[in-house]
Amino acid sequence: MEARHTTISLYQNSVPSFIEPELDALYGHVFSSLAQFRVYDGIDAATHTYVAQSADRTEAILLFRVNGRRVQVLNEQIAMAPDEINRFARYVFETWRTVDVIRFPALLADGSGLAYPHQKFYRTEDIVLTLPPTPEDYLNALGKATRKNFKYHGNRLRRNFPDMRFEVWTDGNIPESHVRDIIELNRARMATKNKESEIDTEEAGRLSRLVRESGLVSAMVLDGRVVAGTVCSRVGANYFMHINAHDPAYDDARLGKLCCYMTICDCITRGGKEFHFMWGRFEYKYLLLGVQRDYDELTLYRSRAHLLRHGASAFRIAYNGYSREWKFRLLDVANKPDESSLLLRTASRSLNFLRQVKQSGFRGVVARH
């Protein structure tokens, strides 16, 4: 029993089934759900489960593996308070005396209260819309120009294609063929930009299994053919958009944006709480009122002495972290000129990092607050 009457339970080499609804309720994110882990073979016989509970609530549920001197947390895109991170790290370091590194792949956390030497770098984003009570409330919250465009293109679509239907399927009723049709639309759309889709045949099968277990698929259907669609997984009342695509032949109709908007309205009608546009800083996500949440890769070390033991790895983490920051700051500056001050701050941090490495070895690649 720890301070604040928190009890720690460890299920070694096991992921008990009873934690599935607890995970969904606590974090509400597909990348921290057993459904995701099952479909993507994310858990195995070497996976441990850590559960921290107080008298009236579950404080944390973390799935992780021990690989030699390192612990790899499997949960992604979750929020944790510094005290909760410290409690988990202390438990791991006390339980496995040979472990001296813990890595969280994508975490929303304030690093100022962490008790251990650590590295924290931007990893990815999730652009999230908090859903209002009704579709009417959502429409009224959109910008004036956005509302005008949706009205214009919606009316134009009905005039030009009166037989086009918007259809929605959920969970086990989702036709696998429609998921694959939407994936093909995504590939065709990428091809027009001279890019290759990241969704191969294997990924298409996994995504189809995930959304059929718990998800929602919408489609614009014309003459029996899917010409636009959105593929979402679901955790509780939160929806996660994996694909939004349309036939490039309908670019002028703004079919992709219309389908996404109508899908959001359908999620609202079903009592949805959040709509996650996921990563990808596309303008339409912000026009549809998405708010960006940035997640960091967090690496904790048992002590500074153990950091030195992993000096080459720490340097590599820092190098990759600053490279990612530069890449996305440059994209921000290209899209938002007022972000130039952020780019300058990132440049300053990078130069300071290199200066610290030169002056004091690997001590400069780790923060302790």
Buried (B, 14 or more C-beta within 10 A) or exposed (E): EEEEEBEBEEBEEEBEEEBBEBBBEBBBBBBBBBBBBBBBEBBEEEBBBBBBBEEEEBBBBBBBBBEEBBBBBBBBBBBBEBBBBBBBBBBBBEBBEEBBBBBBBBBBBEBEEBBBBBBBBBBBBBBBBEBBEEBEEBBEEBEEEBEEBBEEBBEEBEEEBEEBEBEBBBEEEBBBEBBBBBBBBBBBBBEEEEEEBEBEEEBBBBBBBBBBBBBBBBBBBBEEEBBBBBBBBBBBBBBBBBBBBBBBEBEEBBBBBBBBBBBBBBBBEBEBEBBBBBBEBBEBBBBBBBEEBEBBBBBBBBEEEBBBBBBEBBBEBBBEBBEBBBEBBEEBBEEEEEBEEBBEEBBEBBEEBBEBBEEEEBBBBBEEE
